[in-house]
Amino acid sequence: GAKDYIQITVKFEPQANVKVGKLSYPKSELVTLLDEKVPVFQKPFRLMQEVTVLGSLKSGATVPVKGTVEWQACDDKVCYAPESADVTWTLNVK
C-alpha cells in the first residue's frame, strides 16, 4: 500500500488446467523508513494463495506450477533494487 515501493508479489505462468486465486498478505507493521511511515514485513511471514487444478486427473498425476516472486528490500538507510526469483511447485493428485 505504500507509494514508490515494490510490494512483494507472486505471479504465476498461465496454464489451462490451473486456476490461481487472490494473493493474501499477513498484517504488516508500520515503520519509519527514509523519513516516511511505510507498511513493512520485518519478521518471517507467509503469503497464501489458493491454486486449483481444473479437470479430472488420475491419482498419481503431477501438475507443475511455475511462477515468479518479486520484491524490494529496504533498511533504515536505503532501498535496494527490486529483485525476483523463479519458483516451481509440483502438485501431486491423490
N, C-alpha and C positions, 0 to 999 in steps of 0.2 A: 503494500500500500504506500510505500514511500516513493516520491518522485526522484528521478535521476539516479536510481539504483536498480540493479538487475535482481529480480526475485528468483529464488530457486524454482526450477520447473522440471517436469519430466514430460518429454514429447515422444510419443510412440509412432513408429512407422506404420502407416495404414496397412491393414490386412483384411481381406474379405471375410475371414472367419473369426475375427476378434473385434469385440466392441469394448471401448475404453470409456470408463466413467470419469466424473469430475475429480480433480486432484484435491485432496483435503489436507489442510495445513494445521499443525498444532498452534496453540496460542503463543504469540511472540512476546518478547519483552521490549519495553520502550526504554532506549538508552540515548545518551547524548553522544553523537558521532559527528566529528568535524563541525562542531558548534550548532548542530541541529538535532532535534529529537527524532529518532528513527526506530521502527519496529524491527527487531533482530532475533535470530536464534543463536544463543551463546553456548548452549549445552547440547549434548547429543539429542537428536529428535528423529521422528519417524513421519514420513509422508505416506498417506494412504490413498490408493486409487483402485477402484474395482475394475477388474478385467474379466469379461465374459466371453467364453468360447461359443460361437454360434454353429448351429448344425449338429448333426449326430455323428459322433466319432466312436469307434470301437474302444473297449477297455484296453489300455496299454499304449494307445496312440499318444504321440507327443506333439505339442504345438509351440514352436519358438515364438517369442515375443521380443522385439527389438525396439530400442529407443535411445534417447539422449537425455542426460541430466545436464542442465545448465545452471550456473550460479555465479555470484560475485562475492568475494570475501573482503571484509574491511577490518581494520583495527582502529585504535584511538587516534591514529595519525594519518592514515592513507587508505583509500580503497584500491584494491588490486584489479588488474584487468579481468574481465569476465572469462570464465573457463567452462569447458564442457567435457563430458566423458560418455562414450558409448556404453550402453548396458544391454544385457541379454538375459532373459529368463526362459526356462523350458517348463511348460505346463504339462503335467502327466495326467492323462484321462484315466479315471478308475472305474 
